[in-house]
Amino acid sequence: MASNVEQNPENHTKLHSPRRESTSENAVLDGKSPADAVSIDALPDIVDVVMAMGWQAEPMNAPQSDAVGSDDKAPSPTLPSVDVMPAGGLVGQLGDLAERARGYVEAASSANTRRAYGADWKHFSDWARRQGFATMPPDPETVGLYITALASGAGGDKKSVSTIERRLSSLAWNYAQRGAEKLDRKHRAIATVMAGIRNAHARPPRQKEAILPEDLMAMLETLERGTLRGLRDRAMLLLGFTGALRRSEIVGLDCGRDQTEDGRGWIEIFPGKGILVTLRGKTGWREVEIGRGSADITCPVVALETWLSLARIGHGPLFRRITGQGKKVGTERLNDQEVARLVKRTALAAGVRGDLTEAERTRLFAGHSLRAGLASSAEVEERYVQKQLGHASAEMTRKYQRRRDRFRVNLTKASGL
């Protein structure tokens, strides 16, 4: 497609109308007919595409072009459609490899990330169809109009700058998964519009409220004593707080190493000392040490040992669903949303931030409140807090320290005033 941006006599740029989708002849999205166009909402099966490349044979006497681009690289081949696969599908060793490849594809990003990216793509493609624009190949001007619609609230609520930036990242990821050309986020139709959106709509981030130690102890008192659900929730809150764990890290733990395929870490209990948590996080594997508490009632080690003993769990997922009217422990791993619900529910029941309305308190508390709580309350050198949270920079750690003494260092007095 020719350049969509031209220079007018006054050296001002203007945007052409984005390329519209033809409904009369080639209303084709991602190699599909108009009747099948709705299937573009679903993420492509990458393994099927890759394996299809192996099944589509090159013509024996096809002429070979000697032309190359200005960067001396041969043009990349076009991905074949998946219907070149044999009718019977992959069998034997190839089938096993395909299944393993799918597993690796899924392991490349978390389930939450894939879910969010899938929803973002559906929102974008639905918007594009309503406007009569094609979604493939990537068109910076179409994307520029899309983020303008998000920022201005056209057809819905206005989106925050952080949400729009995430949508851009999501579109780039989705285009890459579909084998399309790269979305040029530096194109002026995107970059200039995005710069204007930041200047006009950027606001300080709304951070979740930190759960401080006194808050946590009040929340623990709201849990039912002597019940399996109460014991489990107690262990989850204490482990999440003292380990500064994300909600996905809490529910992703196993009782030991290599026990489940979907596990994202495991625990080791050292009697008399504490718990070593090994996690597969956003930046790779890391270890988190959780020491014993000063009293059994607030000790994460005691809470976890009690839960494992009375729930009779020694293998597999650490935190599971309670069934049978609260009397049986299931085999299924908890969803990470349960951690957020637990924090909200117990914070409200304990009256944390009672100076606010219930609606405001509900918005303030979430799973991240536990991480922020440890970062804000631990009276140790910052580097130890940074290590516990798994941050690469101290600046990121400081963003989690919600209620620290901001005026501990008084430069006014230090200057002699």
N, C-alpha and C positions, 0 to 999 in steps of 0.2 A: 504494500500500500504506500502510495506516495506520501510525502510529509504532510501532516495535517495542520501544520503551523506555518503561516507565511508572514512576511514582514510587510507592514503597510508603509506608506511614504513617510509617516511621522515616527518611524522606528518603534511603533508600538506593536506588540504581538496580539493576535486574536486567534481564536480557535475555530476551526471548521466544525461543522456538525459531525458527530461520530458516525462511523460506518453503520448504516442500518441493515438489519437482517432482511433479506429478500424472502417474501412469503409466496412469490409466484414461481420462482424457478429453483433456486438453490437454498431453500430454508434448511440448511444442514448444519447441525451442531456437532462438532467433534466426530465427524465422519458418519453421522446417523441421519436417516431420513426424517422428514417432518413428523411422521407418525411416531417415530421413536425418540423425538427430540427431548421429551421430558426425562429420559433416562440419564441425561447429563448431570442431573442433580446428585446421582449416586457416584461415589468415588470409584474410579476405575480399578479393576483388579490388575495391579502392576505385574504380577507374575504371569497372568495370561497374555499380557501384551508382550512381555519379554520373551516368553516361550514361543509366542506366535512368530516372532522374528526368525526363530530357528526353523520353523516349519515352512515358511514361504521361501521357496527356492528362487535363485536368480536365474533369469533366462540364459540359456547356454551361450547364445550368440548375440547377446544384447550389446549394442555399441557402447563403448566406454568414452566418456568425455574427458578431454585433457584440460578443460577449463577449470581454474580454481579462482577463489575469491581474492580480494586485494590483500588478505592476511595470509595468503599461501596455504590455506586450509581447504581441504575438499569439502563440498557441501554435505551436511549431515543427511543420512537417509531418512525417508518418511516412515513413521511407524505403521506397520500393516494393521488392518482391522483384525479383531479377534476371531472372525469367522473363518480364518484360514486353518484353525485348529482341526485336527482329525475329529470325525464324528464321535468316535469312542472316547475322546479325551486323552489325557496323559495316563500311562500305565507304568507299572513297575517302578524302576529306579527314578525315572523322570517325574512320576507322580509324587514320589517321596520327596524329591528335591524341591518340587513346586510347593508342597506343603511347608517344608522348612523355610523356603524363601518367604512365604506369606508370614510365617512367624517372625522372621527377621524384620520384615517391613513393619509389622505391628510394634516390634520392640524399638523401632527407631524413634517413636514418639509415644507419649502416654495416651491412654484411652480418653482422658479428658481433653487433651489437645486435639486429637482426631475428631472427637465429637464437636468441639467448638469450631474447628476448621470446616467440617462438613456443613454445619448450620450456617456459617458465614457464606459459604459458596452458594447454598440454596437461596439465601437472602439476595445475594448479588444477581444470580441468574434469574430469579423471579422478577427483580426490578428491571433488569435488562429487557426481558421479554415484554413487560408492560410498556416500556418505552419504544419497543421495536428495534432494539440493538442486538447484534450478535455477541455472544460471549467468547467466541473463538474466531481467529487467534486473538491474543491479548492486544487491546487497543487502549493506549494511555488516555486518549480523550474521553472514551467511554468511562474509564475508571475515574477520571477527573470529575466528570459530571456526577458519578455515583457518590464520591466522597462529599461533593457539594450538597447533594440531597441529604446525606446523613447529617452534615453540620447544620443545615438550615431547617431540618425537620420536615422536609417535603414528603408528604404521605405518611408521616409518623412522628415519633418523638425525636427531638434533637439528641444526637449522640455526642458523648464527650470526646475530647481529643485523643485520650488513651484508647477508647473503643475504636475510633476511626483508624488509628495507627495499627491496632491489632487486626482490623479488617484488611488493611493493605498487606500486612505480613501473611495473612491467611490466603488472600488472592494469589500472592506470589507463590506460596507453597502449593496451592491447588493447581495452578498452571504448570508448575514443575512436575507434579504427579501425573498430569495428563500428557506429558511429553511435548508440550507446546513451547514456543519460543519464550524466552525470559521476559517477564513483565518489567519494563524499564521504569522503575520508581523515580529515577532522576530526570525523566522527561519533564519538560516545563509544564505540560498539561496536568501533571500530578504534583511535582515538587513545588511549583509556584502556588498552586491552589492550597496545598497542604501548609505551606508557610503562612499564607493568609489566614487559614483556619486556626493555626496555633496562635497567631497574634490576636485574633478577634475573640477566640473562645477558650483559650487555655485557662485553667483554674488550678489552684493547689489541689493535690490529690486528697481524696477522702479516705483516711486510713481507719482500719478497724480499731476499736477500743482495746487497750491492753488489759488483760486479766492479771491483777496484782495478787501477791500471796494471800492477803486478807480476803480478797474476792474469791479466790480459789477455795479457801477453807470454808467460806460460807456456802459456796456452790456444792461442795462435797457433803455438807450437812443436809442438803435437800434430797439426796439419794436414799433409796430404801436400803436399810441395813439388813443383812442376812438373806438377800435375794440374789439370784444369779445375775439379773440385769443390773442391780445396784453395784455388785462387785465388779462386773465388767466395766461399767461406766466410770467407776472410781479409778480403776487401773488406767483407763484410756485418758482421763483428764490429767492424772498425775504424770503419766509417761509422756503425754504430749507437751505438758508444761515444762517439766524438768529436762526433757530432751530437745525442747524447742523444735518439735517436729511439725511438718505439714500434715494436713489431714490425710492426704493420700499415703504419706509415709507411715502414719499410725496404723491404718487398716491394711497396709501392704506387708506388714511384718509376719514372719513365720516363727515357729518355735525353734527351728534350727535351720542350718544351711541346706540349700538345694532340696527342700521338701515339697515345694509346689512349683508349677510352671508359671503361675501369675504372681508369685511373691516378689516383692521389691526390697527385701531385706530380712534379717533374722536377729534374734537376741541370744546372748549368752549371759547366764547369771553366775556371778562369782560370789560364793557364800561369804558373808561378812564384809563385802566390799561394795558391790554394786552390779550394774547391768552394762554390758557392752552391746550397743546397737550398731549393726552394720547395714548401711543403706545404699541403695542405688538411686541417687538423686539426679537433678538436672545436669550437674557438672561431673557425673561419674560416681564411683564408689567412695564412701566416706564412713568413718567410725565416730560414734557419739558415746561418750562415757556418762553414765548416770549414776551418781553416788547415792548412798543411803541417806535418809532423812534424819533429822535430829529427834524425831518422835515417830513411833510406829503409825500413828493415825494419819500422818502426812508423808509417809515414806513410800516412794514409788516402787521400791523393791518389794516391800511387804505387800503392797496392794496387788502387784503382779503375781507374786507367789501364791497369794490367797486365791486369786481368780483361777490360776492354772490348776491348783489343787482341788478346789471344790467343783470346778467345771470339768475336771478329769481330762484336761487337754495336755498332750505330750508331743503331738506331731501335727503339722499342717498349720493353717491360719491361726494367728494368735487371738484375734477378736472376731467373734462369730455371732450369728443371729441366735436369739433366744426364742424357742418355740414351746408348744404345749402349755400355754398359759403361764409362761415364765418358769417352767420346771425342767425343760430340756434344752440342751445346747446343740444347735444345728452344726452342719458341716460347712455351710457356705460362709465365705468371707463377707464382712460388713462392707457396705458401700461408703465411700468417703463422705457422702452427704450426711450420713448419720453423725459424724463428728461435729459438723456445723450445727445440726439440730440439737445435739447434746449441749453444746456450749450455749446456744441461745436459750434453750429451755431452762437450764440450771442457773444461768445468769439472771434471767427474769424472776425465777422462783426465789433466788437469794436476795433480790432487791438491789443488785449492783447498778449503780448510777440511778438511784431512785429519784434523783432530781429531774430526770427527763421523762417524757411520755413513753408509754409502752411501745408505740410505733417507732419512736426514735431509738429506743434501746434495742429493739429487734434489728434495726438496720446496723447498729454499731457493733454487734457481737457476731463473731464467726470463728471458724477453725483457726484463722491466723491470729486471733486474740491470744491464744496460748503462746505462740512464738514471740509475739510482741511483749507479753507479760514477763517472760524470762529475761528478754533483752533489756527491759525497763527496770527490773528489780534486782538483778544480780549485781552485788557490790564487789566486783572483781575487775581486774584489768580488762580493757576493751578487747584485747586480742583473744582472750579466752571465750568471750561471748561470740566474737566473730567466728571462731573455730566451731563452736557448738551449733551455730546457725548454718554453717557451711557456706559463708559468704566469701567471695573473692576479694572484696574491698571493705575497709572499715567504714567507708561512706554509706554503703548499703546497710551495714549493721546499725548505723546511727539513725537511719530512717525507721527502724523498728523500736527505737528507744522513745516511747511515747511520753512518759511522765518523769523523765530524769530531771535533775536540778539544772535547768538551763542557765541559771545565773550563778553557778558555783564558781566560775571564773569571772570575776568582775573587773573588766578592763577599764571601767570608769575610775574606780578607786586605784587601780594599778597605775593609771596615768597621773595620779596625784590630785585628782579632783574630788 
